[in-house]
Amino acid sequence: MQVVKSHCTPILLSSENVSSLEMILKMVGDGALLVPDPLIKKTCIQVFHELTEQWLVNDHIAKSSGIVSGFRSYLLDILIPGMFRIFLRGDFNEKDASHFRVVREIAQIVFLLKSKCGLNIEQYMATVFPEHKQMKGEFVAMNLADTQGALERVMASYLQMMKKS
């Protein structure tokens, strides 16, 4: 975490370490997706948030890099859908402060992808969760959210509505 927070990610991308990057990111992703402790989940997601900020938003590595496209694909294909599935489980309580912090961290990443990288949340959610087509209004609201706080509130509402259905 300290390497990422200190903007030292070039260390991860150095010729000595780049071969281990996929394994490192997989371990952090597994922490977010597989470890039940919400504090560990939040910390792991914070790493992805920092990397999103540095690699996808602030362009600290070349956009043409396979690392950028692979990282973005991992976020959109594995991490974010996996976290939403966790959020929808009965043992996840978004009203609990420690659990809501995990939702907030994912909302930060999704908001960055929307506001800085052009992600259309409505289309993304409809594609990733076609079984939730009855939630189209929430997907539209997520896409229209103009602040991270607004997105967090819509996401919390979506989770509560999905758990009731």
C-alpha positions as CSV (number, residue, x, y, z in Angstrom):
1,M,0.0,0.0,0.0
2,Q,2.8,2.4,0.9
3,V,4.5,2.0,-2.5
4,V,1.2,2.9,-4.2
5,K,0.2,5.7,-1.9
6,S,3.7,7.3,-2.2
7,H,3.3,7.3,-6.0
8,C,6.2,4.9,-6.3
9,T,4.4,2.7,-8.7
10,P,7.3,2.9,-11.2
11,I,9.0,0.5,-8.8
12,L,6.2,-2.0,-9.6
13,L,6.8,-1.4,-13.3
14,S,10.6,-1.7,-13.2
15,S,12.2,-4.4,-15.2
16,E,13.0,-6.3,-12.0
17,N,9.4,-6.3,-10.7
18,V,7.1,-6.1,-13.7
19,S,7.1,-9.9,-14.1
20,S,5.6,-10.1,-10.6
21,L,3.0,-7.4,-11.2
22,E,0.1,-9.7,-12.2
23,M,0.7,-11.9,-9.2
24,I,0.9,-8.9,-6.8
25,L,-2.4,-7.4,-8.2
26,K,-4.0,-10.8,-8.1
27,M,-3.1,-11.2,-4.4
28,V,-4.5,-7.7,-3.7
29,G,-7.6,-8.5,-5.7
30,D,-8.1,-11.8,-3.8
31,G,-7.9,-9.8,-0.6
32,A,-10.7,-7.6,-1.7
33,L,-12.8,-10.5,-3.1
34,L,-12.1,-13.4,-0.9
35,V,-11.2,-12.2,2.6
36,P,-14.3,-11.6,4.7
37,D,-12.8,-8.9,6.9
38,P,-14.2,-5.5,5.7
39,L,-11.0,-3.6,6.8
40,I,-8.9,-5.9,4.6
41,K,-11.4,-5.5,1.7
42,K,-11.3,-1.7,2.1
43,T,-7.4,-1.6,2.2
44,C,-7.1,-3.8,-0.9
45,I,-9.7,-1.7,-2.8
46,Q,-7.7,1.5,-1.7
47,V,-4.7,0.1,-3.6
48,F,-6.9,-0.3,-6.7
49,H,-8.2,3.2,-6.2
50,E,-4.7,4.7,-6.0
51,L,-3.6,2.7,-9.1
52,T,-6.7,3.8,-11.0
53,E,-5.9,7.4,-10.1
54,Q,-2.3,7.0,-11.2
55,W,-2.5,4.7,-14.2
56,L,-5.9,5.5,-15.7
57,V,-6.6,9.1,-14.7
58,N,-3.2,10.8,-14.3
59,D,-1.5,8.9,-17.0
60,H,1.7,7.9,-15.1
61,I,2.2,5.1,-17.6
62,A,1.7,5.2,-21.3
63,K,-2.0,4.7,-22.4
64,S,-0.8,2.3,-25.0
65,S,0.7,0.1,-22.3
66,G,-0.7,-3.4,-22.0
67,I,-0.6,-2.8,-18.3
68,V,-3.2,-0.1,-18.6
69,S,-5.6,-2.1,-20.7
70,G,-5.1,-5.2,-18.6
71,F,-5.6,-3.2,-15.4
72,R,-8.7,-1.5,-16.7
73,S,-10.1,-4.9,-17.9
74,Y,-9.4,-6.4,-14.5
75,L,-11.3,-3.6,-12.8
76,L,-14.3,-3.8,-15.1
77,D,-14.4,-7.6,-15.6
78,I,-13.4,-9.0,-12.3
79,L,-13.0,-6.6,-9.4
80,I,-16.1,-4.3,-9.7
81,P,-18.6,-7.1,-10.6
82,G,-17.1,-9.3,-7.9
83,M,-17.5,-6.6,-5.3
84,F,-21.1,-5.9,-6.3
85,R,-21.9,-9.6,-6.0
86,I,-20.4,-9.5,-2.4
87,F,-22.5,-6.4,-1.7
88,L,-25.6,-8.3,-2.7
89,R,-24.9,-11.3,-0.4
90,G,-27.0,-11.6,2.7
91,D,-24.0,-11.4,5.0
92,F,-23.0,-8.0,3.7
93,N,-24.7,-5.1,5.5
94,E,-24.1,-1.8,3.7
95,K,-25.7,-0.1,6.7
96,D,-22.8,-1.2,8.9
97,A,-20.1,1.5,8.9
98,S,-17.2,-0.9,8.2
99,H,-19.1,-2.5,5.3
100,F,-20.2,0.9,3.9
101,R,-16.6,2.0,3.8
102,V,-16.0,-0.8,1.3
103,V,-19.0,0.4,-0.8
104,R,-17.5,3.9,-0.6
105,E,-14.1,2.7,-1.9
106,I,-15.7,0.9,-4.9
107,A,-17.8,4.0,-5.6
108,Q,-14.6,6.1,-5.7
109,I,-13.2,3.8,-8.4
110,V,-16.5,3.7,-10.4
111,F,-16.8,7.5,-10.1
112,L,-13.2,8.0,-11.4
113,L,-13.9,5.6,-14.3
114,K,-17.1,7.5,-15.1
115,S,-15.8,11.1,-14.7
116,K,-12.3,10.7,-15.9
117,C,-12.3,7.7,-18.2
118,G,-15.7,8.0,-19.9
119,L,-17.4,4.9,-18.4
120,N,-21.1,4.8,-19.0
121,I,-22.3,3.2,-15.8
122,E,-25.8,2.6,-17.1
123,Q,-24.5,0.5,-20.0
124,Y,-21.8,-1.1,-17.9
125,M,-24.2,-2.3,-15.2
126,A,-26.8,-3.4,-17.7
127,T,-24.2,-5.5,-19.5
128,V,-22.5,-6.9,-16.4
129,F,-25.8,-7.6,-14.5
130,P,-28.4,-8.3,-17.2
131,E,-30.4,-10.2,-14.5
132,H,-31.0,-6.9,-12.8
133,K,-32.8,-5.3,-15.8
134,Q,-35.6,-4.2,-13.4
135,M,-33.1,-1.8,-11.9
136,K,-32.6,0.3,-15.0
137,G,-33.7,3.4,-13.2
138,E,-30.9,2.9,-10.6
139,F,-28.4,2.3,-13.4
140,V,-29.5,5.6,-15.0
141,A,-29.2,7.4,-11.6
142,M,-25.7,6.0,-11.1
143,N,-24.7,7.3,-14.5
144,L,-26.2,10.7,-13.8
145,A,-24.6,11.0,-10.4
146,D,-22.4,14.2,-10.6
147,T,-20.5,13.6,-7.3
148,Q,-19.0,10.7,-5.7
149,G,-21.3,11.1,-2.7
150,A,-24.3,11.0,-5.0
151,L,-23.0,7.8,-6.6
152,E,-22.5,6.3,-3.1
153,R,-26.1,7.1,-2.2
154,V,-27.5,5.6,-5.4
155,M,-25.3,2.5,-5.0
156,A,-26.6,2.0,-1.4
157,S,-30.2,2.4,-2.6
158,Y,-29.6,-0.1,-5.4
159,L,-28.1,-2.6,-3.0
160,Q,-31.0,-2.2,-0.6
161,M,-33.6,-2.6,-3.4
162,M,-31.8,-5.7,-4.8
163,K,-31.7,-7.4,-1.4
164,K,-35.4,-6.9,-1.0
165,S,-36.3,-8.5,-4.4
